[in-house]
Amino acid sequence: MQRSTGEYKIKPIKKKVRELLGYPYPARIPRGVHVEQWVGISTDEFHRAKDSDVKYMKNRHPLIDMGWSRGDCFNYLTSLGLANTPKSSCLGCPFHGNAQWRNIRDESPEEWEDVVDFDAKIRQGNARANATGTRLLGQAYLHRSRVPLSEAPIDHVTAAEWAARQQKVDGDTSPIDPEVLEQGVTDGCSPWSCRSDAPEQGDFDLTA
């Protein structure tokens, strides 16, 4: 997922920052000219707080500066009547749990159609499937069941049911965390960090 973080988050942000500064790529940005970018990483994810890899962007992490955890953020949003604010993530994130997939399907039909189409298109990958340009081995799916998203069991499937289905798919008998199955990976995302914990990569062509 670091590939998606770079292509769909970091690179567009850098492009827009350059436009705002008045130095679109490949123009060189003068020394001392920069923007301050606030990144919403909480104390639960302090290890994700990193400096920018370009001099024209300086990262700040206000939630960490204030000592706020995810719980503190939730309590604050609740006090404003925004208790149902979902954690951030990409629309087609493979770390979604069933609850997130159902929410997209039931609340945003157009987005559901879009993500189902995206799932179908990534099945065989492409010539630049990862950062090194290596094709994907096997088939890619967004849902953990490794079946097309339109057919995936997202309606309150229990861990036991999931295990039975997985054995039929690929003989996998590894234990399944019911919480992850339903709610997805607990860590959130920000524009500068994906849940995947993949290693940071380069500057995505916008450092000149």
C-alpha positions, 0 to 999 in steps of 0.5 A, a space after each residue: 500500500 505504500 505505492 498507493 500512498 505515494 501515487 495518490 497522496 504524497 505526490 498530489 500533495 507535493 504537486 499542489 504545494 509547488 503550485 501554491 508556492 508558485 514553483 511547479 515542477 521542475 522549477 527549483 524552489 529557492 532556499 527558505 521558501 516552504 509551507 508548514 503542513 499539519 499531519 493528523 497523527 495521534 500519540 497512538 501512532 507516534 512512530 508514524 510521525 516523520 519529517 518531510 523528505 523535501 525542504 519546501 515542506 515542513 511537517 508538524 504533528 499538532 495532535 502529538 504536540 498536544 498529547 492527544 490520543 485517538 480516544 482524546 480525538 473521539 471525545 472531542 468530536 463527541 463533544 461537538 456532536 460528531 461522534 460518528 466521524 469515521 477514521 480516515 482511509 482510502 476508498 479502496 483500502 484492502 485494510 477495510 473490515 466488513 463494516 466499512 465495506 457495508 457502509 460504502 455499499 449501503 450509503 454511497 452506491 456510486 462509490 461502491 460501484 467505483 470500488 467494485 470496478 477498481 477491485 476487478 481491474 487490479 485482479 492481474 495487476 499491471 506492468 508497474 504493480 509495485 514500486 520496482 515495476 514488478 508484476 504481481 504474482 497471482 491475483 489481487 483482491 481488495 477483500 480478505 476473502 480473496 473473492 471479487 468484492 461484489 461477491 465478498 461476504 461482508 454482511 456480518 460474517 462470523 469468524 467461524 464462518 469466515 474460517 470455513 469459507 477460507 479453507 474452501 478458498 485456499 486451505 488457510 486454517 490460520 486464526 482470524 481476529 473477529 474484530 479485524 474481520 468486522 472493523 478492519 485494521 485499527 490504525 488510521 491513515 493520514 495523507 502522509 502514512 498508510 496503515 500498511 507499515 510499509 517502509 518509506 520510499 522516495 520523493 515521488 519525482 517532485 523534489 527538484 
